[in-house]
Amino acid sequence: MPAARAYRGRRRSNRSVQTRQKIVDAVRTLLAEGAFHEATVEEVADRAGIARATLYQHFRSRLDLIDPICDTFDANPALLRVRETVALDDADAALAETVEQCVRFWSSEQAILVQLYGVAAIDPAAQDLVDRQRADRRGEMSRLIRHLRGAGRLQPGLSERRALGLLMMLTAFETYRELRNAGFSDRELTSTLQQSASRLLQP
């Protein structure tokens, strides 16, 4: 009998995971369509194919609906690679590849990020995600700056604080969008940012 209860428990657990994933997928789709900001909780539930009450069992508010998007970002291969490249033994390669992976991440998540950054000033849920995403990037870029300094590959007289500011500017989504809007391909954009990072930060 306990085995049967455990089986039912696992089945309910699997169903719960699947339902949560449906909700997250619905939020991502609405964001990519530019419709999430004006969507009601009921519309999110409809898009996920579930009842509103079921949605509230998983997420209590619109802020909570945005929260798991961070988890989907964390699973993005480009972002996972950034966490590795900042510590490459070759500091020059670490800088170049980190810039490249940032571009890959922005490019792969562009449709969703355009919406989040666009409404961040008026939507607390979007602002919270953008703030956390920036804080996470700042942490990784700080690691890279310290690595450059330790390897003797940071310009003499350039403080780590100023170097971090420059690198944050070069790897920002806003910078990516400006260059994309100017007609740069991802390849051109990557090359331009890599060259700029090297000239501004390195000896």
Summary of the structure (lengths in Angstrom):
residues: 203
radius of gyration: 20.5
end to end distance: 70.7
largest distance: 71.8
contacts: 590
relative contact order: 0.10
helix: 78%
strand: 0%
